[in-house]
Each structure stands twice: as structure tokens, then as C-alpha cells.
Amino acid sequence: MRTPEKKKNAEPLGFEAELFKTADKLRGNMEPSDYKHVALGLIFLKYISDAFEAKYQALLAEDKAAAEDSDEYLAENVFWVPKEARWSLLQANAMQPSIGTLLDDAMRAIEAKNDSLKGVLPKDYGRPALNKVMLGELINLISGIQLNQGRGGSKDLLGRVYEYFLSQFAGAEGKRGGEYYTPQSVVRVLVEMLEPYSGRVYDPCCGSGGMFVQSEKFVEEHGGRAGDISVYGQESNYTTWRLCKMNLAVRGIDAKIFWNNEGSFHKDEFAAQRGSDGAPMKADFVLANPPFNISDWGGDRLREDARWRYGIPPAGNANYGWLQHIVHHLAPNGSAGVVLANGSMSSNQSGEGEIRKAMIEVDVVDCMVALPGQLFYSTQIPACLWFLARNKVTGKAGRRQLRSRKGEFLFIDARKKGVLVDRTRRELTDDEVREIADTYHAWRAAPGAHSTEHRNHSPYKDVAGFCKSVTLDEVRKHGYVLTPGRYVGSKVQEDDGEPFDEKMQRLATEWRAQREEAARLDATIAKNLEALGYVD
């Protein structure tokens, strides 16, 4: 697969960081969790206003009547923005004491004209506790983003800004922030490995929508269109659901994202969706980062659920509930990537070992990836990736012809990967993401079935300490434990070609030289101390 070319219109590296740094200074003593909605709401408003204005000017040049027809905008997935909500008016009044009220009125006016945004936009800019000078300065800052590239440039640039702000707020909020945001490098591993070129993409706990944004990027970077994938998601947290709706709208992604406070286990919205044949829809791809080891998921009320085909998950831990919910929603040739706590790979508590055994024996597990620590904002619990496949016998995935992997499993140990980006958090590099994805692609590819687009034309081979292809019998011998470290072994030290006897003689000489140097230093120190009057 070729590496995507950089977009010619891309802003200089660090643009988003500089913008966030300036915006963050404006918040003063305001908590990041509150300021997040203030800033992200304004970025969203700027985006839809710019997109509307570009379309408005184009229509105005052709037909003045059409420019005032909201249906003309709806046809191109552009939100209708009433006059009182347009950015130019708000910017002109940015430093007025009434700016908070004007913003709230603008958000209400937009929701009134766009059904898909009802209940989504923040409408508390007018509250007395919100500093109006800060608000005006933030509007002026966001106004400074030059969007002279047409609507496509506007979408891309403001989408990047929105996504960067989300990540920074997640970092500032720590554990609470991590509940709505999966680090981008982790999302990229999932998407690059599954390659969702087309079809239905589902996330049962979608947070702020990062899985969908990265899937759309993947499609476009490989010559497709955003409409090649259909996006479905659920989110139980109302505030997070609103962030997700705005995030996807800024990216121009048309998605069915449901909010319900009961959650995916107890109110399965995706199950109610129907395909063109009237049958319940199944997903071609599921990407998910469920909350780790959640204990209060109400499993005791779902003991007879049809989704538990491999065993009833324990009421005190939802991990195997999530895995079975996801398998239940996969199409016959569907595949999934799921982030879970490391304990899910080996736990035998409350019947989890038996469920894992059943999933392995029925051959729904395809690949396991152990991740490095410190990747997540929300937890220091070590994490792993489960890759599931409903059909491992034959078929095609995206543009790849797959071989039969029946009774085979790939283990990847990436625990030593990643670089520290600050004192507490690590990220996988672009090269490491590609290495992990290429290893998986090479392992499951049919011999000789390589697209010219693929980066890696080399056949798969085991690499000690990193990856190992394992048979079902070997997994059985390990008691159905799926921890990659059990299988990949240790990295083999390269032989430098030096004969053993010569190496031992050299090491002994070096050791004696080090001892002699240490004795010499001790003597020098003792002599200096004696000269200073320090005598034992």
C-alpha cells in the first residue's frame, strides 16, 4: 500500500498546536471540561457558517432565488445558517457584552432549521459566569483561520482543528477526558489493519467519533469517497454524543449516531436498523474501545440474551459482553477490532475462560496485539487489541484476496513500541503503525495476491519477540490464554561473528581493565581526601 501523499493545501506542521496554545491561554481559571464545549461549539459554528457562505455565494452568482432556498443546501449536505447565526455577524459583535446571548440565539436558530442538529449544539454562552471578554477574543482567534481554499479546504482544516482540540482537552481532563477520546495512534492501528474501504462501519460505544473520522480518512486516502462507508454508532453519554455529532458534521460525515442513556447492551439501536431486504442489518466492520472492566453494566438483567452464544458474561465485568455483542452484529464476512484491558486475554474468573475457549474453538478470533503502556488518557491499565473475523476460511477484505486461516492465530507483541510525547503518555509512530498493519496483512494474504497499492509485498514470517503465527493446538496447550508474550518468544540477539573463545578472552580483559581503573580511581580519591584532612 502506498503511503498517502501529503495534501498540497495542508497548513504548516504545528498550526493546530499553536492555535490551541493561544486558545488555552484565554480560558483563564475555567476548567478544561467546561471550556471544551465553549471552544468546540465555536469551531463547529465557524465551519457550518463558512460552508454555508461558500455555497450561498455560488448560488447567488447563478440564481438569487435559489440562494435563499434551504433545499438547495440540504441537497449538498450543507447546513442552512439563518442570517442571525452567520459568523460574520457574530464576529462583528465579538467584543459586545451581549455576545453570549447572540451566540445562544444563533445556536437555537441553527437547530430550528436543521433537524439533525436538534439538541446537539451548546446554548449556554450567555451564562453570567462565562467571561464575555474571553469569549470575544476566542471568536476573533477562530476568525483568524484563513479558509480561502473553498468548501473542501474549510472542511479539512476545521476538521483537523476540531480533532486536535478534542485530543488536547482529553489530555487536560485526564481520566474523564479519556472516556470520550481514543488516542489517534490506537485508532489508526485498528483502521489500517481492518481497511474499511466500503460497507457498514459500526461502533457500539462511539465516544466523540474518532473511529469514524479515521475510517473516512482511510477511504479518501485510498482513492475512495466518504460515501463508500455507512456509519452507525451509539453513545450513552449525552454530552459525548453531542461532541460526536459535531465532530462528524465538521468532517462532512453523514452518520446515524444514536444516543440513549441505557447503553448498547440494554437498548440495542443497531439491532433495530433494517437493510433494503427488511432484515436486521449487520456490520461489515466494527471498531470499538469499550470502557475497560466495567462492573455496573446491568449484566444480571441480561442472563438469557441471544447475543451470548459463547457463554453468559459475568455480571461484574462487561469485557466478554462487549466481545459477544460485537460478534453478534458482524456480517457473515465481517471483521472487528476491539480495544480491551490486558486481563481479557487470560482471565478465568466467573466463566470468562470458558467463553474465551468457545470463541477460540469456533475460530472467531483472528489476531491479538499487545499494546505498549501509557497510550491512554483515561487509564494506566495495560491494553490489547482483539481482531475478530466471522469467516477465516476464504474471501476478500477490501482489495486483498485472503487465504484460509482456519485454526490459525496471529500474535503481535508491540509492548516495546511507541515514543514518549510527554512525561505520562506514549504514542505509536507512523512507521510502527505501518509495521503492525503490514504484518497482519502479510499473514492473512493469499500467496501472490498483492495489489499494486500495498506497501508490503513480502510474505509473512515469524519474528522472534514481535510476531508469531500459531495453530489451535498450540493455543490449547497454553490453556486458551491469548497473551502474545506467551507465543512470540524473545528477540534473538544478532551474532556478531566473533568466535566464542576470542569473545570470552576479550570480555575478561575488559573486565580486568575496568577493575584496575576502579582501583586507580579509589586510590586517587583516598589521596585527595587525605590531603584535605579526612583520614580514617
N, C-alpha and C positions, 0 to 999 in steps of 0.2 A: 504494500500500500504506500503510495507516495505521500510524503509529508506535505500538508496543505501549504500553499504559498501564502505569505503574509499579504493582507489586504493593502492595496496601494494607498487607500484613504485613512489608514489607521493612524491614530494620534501617537505622538511620541511616548515611549515607554515611561511610565510613571505619572502620566496625566491624571489618571483616576486617583492615585495616591496623593498627589498634590492637592487635588480638589477636596478629597476627604479631609486632609490635614487642615485645610483652611476652614472647611465647614465645621469640623470638630471644635476648633477654637471658638466658634460663635456660640456654642451651646452653653458655655459658662458652667454653672453648677447643675445644669439639667442632667438627669440620669440618662444614660445611653438608651435604655429601654423605652423611655418616653420620647426622646429626641429622634429615635429611629423612625417613628411614624410621621413626625413633622417633616423630616428631610425627604424620606421616600415618597410621601404624598406629593410633595412639591416637584420632585423629579418626574413622577408619573404625570402630573398636571402639565408640566412643560412638554413632555413627549406628545401627549394626545393633542395639545394645542398646536404644536409645530406640525404634526401630521395633518391635522385639520387645515391649517393655514396653507400648507403646500397644495393640498387638494382643492381648497377654495380658490386660490389664485389661478390654478389650471382651469377650473370650470368657468371662472369669471371671464377668462380670455375667450372662451368658446360660447357660453350662453349664461347670461346673468341670472335668468330664472332657475337654471339648473344648479347654480351655485348656492341657492337658498333651499334646495330640495334635499332633505335629510336622507332620502332613499339613495341618492347618488353616492353618498359617503358609505352607507351601510353595504352597498354592493362591493366596495373595495376594502371592507373590514376597517374602515376609518370611523372613529367615534365622532358623533356630532357634538360640537362645542358651541353652546349659546354665546352671544356677544358678551354677556356679563362675566363669562368664565374664561375668556381668552387671555393668554399670557400677557399680551401687550398692554391690556388694561390693568392687569394686576401689577405688572412691573412699573407702570406709570404712577401707581398709588402705593408702592412698596414701603415708603417711609411715612405714610399717613397713620395716625393712631387707629384708624378703622380697618387696617389691612387684615386683621384676623377675621373680622366679620365678613369682609369681602371674600376671603378665601372660603369660609364656610358656605356662603351663599353660592359661590362658584361650584363647589363640590356637589351641593344639593341640585343645582341646575343641571349639571352633567348627569347625575344619577337619574334625574327625572326624564331625560331624553335618551338614555341608553339602558335598556332593561338589564343587560348583562353586568352592569356595574352597580346595580341596586344593593345597598348595604355594604359596599366594598370600600368606599373612599373615606378617609378621615375627615371628620367635621367638627373638630374641637379647637381650631386655631384661634377662635375668639375668646377662649377662657382667660380670665384675669391673670392667672399665674404664668401665662406664656408671655415672655418678653417680646414686645412688638418691634423694638429696635433690632433685636437679633433676627426676628422673622423677616424684616425688610432687608437686612443685609444678606440673609440666606437667599432670598429671591434674587437679589442683584448678583450674587455669586453664581447661581444656577443660570441666570440670564446670560452670563459671560461665555457659556459653552456655545461656540460658533457652530451652527448647523447649516452650512451652506452647501451641503452635498446632496440635497434632495431628500425625499422621504426615506429612502433606503439608508442613507448616511445617518439620519436622525435616529432611526430605529436601532442601528448598530451601536452608535456612540452612547446614546442614553441607556440602552440595554446594558452595555458594559459598565457604565457608571452605577446604575441601579444594582447590578450584581456585585460590584466591588464594595459598595456601601453596605450591602447585606452581609458580606463576609466580615467587614470591619466591625459592624455592630455586633455580630455573633461573637467575635473575639472579645470585644469590650464587655459583653454581658456574661461571658464565661459559660457556666453550665446552662443557664436559662437560654442563652443565645443558641447553644448547640441543639436545642430542641427543635429549631426550625431550619437549621442550616447544616448540610453535609459538606465537608471540605471539598473543594473543586477537584483536587488531585484524586480523591477517592471516587468521585462521580465519574471522572474521566476513565479510570480503570474499568469500572463497570460498563460504561458505554462503549469503549474501544474493544472490550472483549466480546460483548454481545452483538455489536454492529447492527443497530436498528435502522436499516436502510428504508424499510417501509413496513406498514402494518399498524396494529394497535399496541400502544405503549401504556402500561398501567402501573400506578404507584398507589398502594393502599394506605400510605401514611406520608403524603407528598410534601409536607413542610412548606417551604417557600417556593417549591417547584424546580429546584436545581437539576433534578434528573431529566425533566422535560426540556429545559433550556439547553443542556448539554447534548441531548438526543437530537434536537433541532439543528444545533451547530454541526453535529456529525453528518447529518443528512446533507446540509448545504455545502460542507467542505468536500463532499464526495460527489458533487455534481447533481444532487437531487434538489427537491423543493420542500419547504416546510410542510406543505400539504400531503407529502408522501407518508407521513405518520399521523395517526389519530391518537389524541392524548386523552387519557381518563385518569382521574385521581380522586382521592378522598382525604380529608383532613378534619380531625375532631376539634382542634383549637380554632375558635372563630377568628381571633386576631391573626394567627398564622395563615389561615385560609385567605384573609384579605390581602396579606402580603403576597401570597402566591398568585392570586388573581391579577394584581397589579404587575407583578414580575412577568407573567406570561403575556399580558397585554402590551407591555413595553417592548417585548420581543416580537409582537405580532403573531403569537401562537394562539390559534383557536382551540380551546380545550374545554372538556366537560369536567369541571372540578367541583365536587360536592362537599358541602360542609354538613356534618351532623355531630352533635355532642355525644352521641352514643358510640361512635367509632366504627371501624370496618368490621369488627367481629360481630357486633350486635345489630348493626344496620348496614348491610352489605349493598351499597348502591350499585356497584358494578354488576352484581347478580341480576339486578332489575333491568339492566340495559339489554336491548334486543338487536340482533342483526337483521339484515334485509329479509332473511328467511323466517323471521319471527322467533328464532331460537335464542336462548341466552348467549350473550357474547363471551368469547374467550380471548385472552390477550396473546399476542404473538411474542411480546416481551414484557416482563415485569422487572422493574428496578425499584429497590426499596431499602431504606435504612430505618427499620423499626426501632422504637426505644428499647434499649438493652434490658433484658432480665426483668421486664415489667411484671409486678406481682398482683396489682389490683385491676386486672383486665376482665374480671367477671366470668372466668372460665367455668366456675361451678354451675353457672346457669346455661352452659352450652354442652353438657355432657353427651348428648345424643346428636350432635350436629353432623350433617352429611359430609362436612369438609374433613373430618378426622378419619380419613381412610387408612392411615398407618398407625393409629392409636390415639387415645384421648390425651391431650396435653395436660400437664399438671396445672391445677388451679393457681399455684403460686409462682408460675413462670410462663410467660407467653411465647417464648422463643419458638417452640415447636408448633404453637398455634399459628404464628406468622408463616412458618415454612409450609405448613399444610394448606393454609388459606391461599398462599401464592400458587402452589402446585394445582390446587382446585381450579384456579382461574386461568391456567395455561391452556392454549390451543393444543391440538394433537402434536404439532411440531414446534410448540412454543418453548422458550428458554427464559431463564430468570437469573438475576444477580442480586444477592441479598447480603446486607451488612449485619453481622450479629457479633455478640460477645464471644471471645475465645472458648468460654466454657461450653458453648453449644456443640463443639466438636468432640467432646469427650465425656460430658456429664451422663451419669447413670441414675441420677436422682429421680424419684417419682415417675418412673417409667420412660424417661427421656431416652435412655439407652436402647430400649426396645423399639421406640419409634424410629430412632436413627437406623437401627438394624433393618427394620422393614423398608425404609426409604432406600437403603443401600442394596438390599436384596432385589427390590423391584427395579433397580437401576435408574433411579431418577436423579441421582447425584452425579454430576459430570466433573467438576473441578473444585478444589479447595485452595484458597490463597490465605496465608498468614500474613497479616499486615504489621508494619513497624509500630511501635508505641508513639504516643504523643501526636497523633494525627488529628484528634477531635477536640473541639472546643468544650464539649459537654462532659467528657469523662476521661479518666486515665485508664479505664478498663481496656485491656488489650482486645483488639477486634480482628475479625476474619471475614472473608467473602465466601459465600456459598454460591456456586453456579449449578443450576438445576436444568435438566432437559427432559422433556416428555418423550422424545424419540432419539435414542442414541444409536439406532441401527443403521439408518441411511438418511439421505435427504440433502437439503441445501440450506445454507444460512446466508442470507444476503446475496453476495456474489461469489460465495465459496461452495464448492461441492465437498460434502463431508463424508468421511469414511465411517464405517461401523465402529463404535467404541463400546459395544456391548460387553459388560463385565470388566470394563477398564475405567480407571480413575486417574486424573492428573492432580498432583500435589505440587504447589508452588510455595516456597518459603521466602517471603520478601521482608522478613523481620529486620534484616540489616540494611534495608534500603532507606532512602529519604535523607533529606538535609534539614538541619535546624534553621527555621526562619526567624525565630526569636528564642527567648530563654525557655519557653514552655511548649512550643509547638513545632512539629516537623511536617514537611511536605515531600511527596514523591516528585522527582524531577520528570521532565518530558521524556528523557531517554529511558528512565526507569518504567514509566507508564507504557512506553512502546515495547520495552523488553518483556514485561509481563504479558501484555496482549499478544505479541508476536509468538511467544512460547505456546500460549493456548491455541492460537490459530494454526500453528505448525503441527501441534499434536493431534488436532481433530480433522485436519485437512485430508482429503483423498489424495493418494500418491499422484503427483504430476498435475493435480488440479489447482493451478495457481492463476489467478487473474493478473493481468499486467499492472493492475493498480496496487497490488500487495507489496509491502516493503520487504517481507521476508520470504525468499524463495528456497531457503534451506530446509531440509527435512528435520523433523523433531529428533532430538536426542536428549537423554538424561544428563543433567549437570549436577554433580555432587554438591550438596549444600544449598541447591536452589530449586531444582525441579526433578520429579520422578513420575514415570508412568507405572501404575500399579494394577495388578489383577485383583479380582474379587477374592480369590483365595488368600492373598496376602493381607487384605483388609480384614478378612475373617480371623486370621492368625493374630492380628492386633486387637481383637475384641471389638471390632467395628468402630474403633477410635479413628477420627478423621484429621488429627493434628498433623500438618505437613512435616514437622520436625521428626516425627516417628519414621518417616519414609525416605526423605531426601538425603539423609546421612550428613557427613561433614565435608566441607570443601577440601579437596585434595591439594596438598602443598606441591607446587611445581618443583620438579627435580632440576637442580642447577647443574647437573652433570659432574659434580666434583666427586671423585672416588671416596668411599666411606672412610678408609684408613687415613687418607690425607685430610679429610674434613675433621675427624676427631683430633688429629695432631694439631691442626690449625686452631681449633677451639680451645684445646688445652694450653697452647702457647698464649692465646689471647687472654685466657683466664688468669695465667700466672702473671702476665704483664699488668693486668688490672689490679691484682693483689699487691704487686710491687709498687704500683703508682699510689694505691691507697695507703700503704705503709709509709711511703715517702711523704705524702700529704699529712699524715698523722704526726710524723716526726717534725715537720715544719711548723705545724700548729703548736705542738708542745714547746718547741724552742721559742716561738713568739710569745706564748703565754708566760714562759719563764722570764723572758726579758721584761715583761710588764709587771712582774712580781707575783704572778699567780703560780704558786708551787704547791704540789700535793704534799 
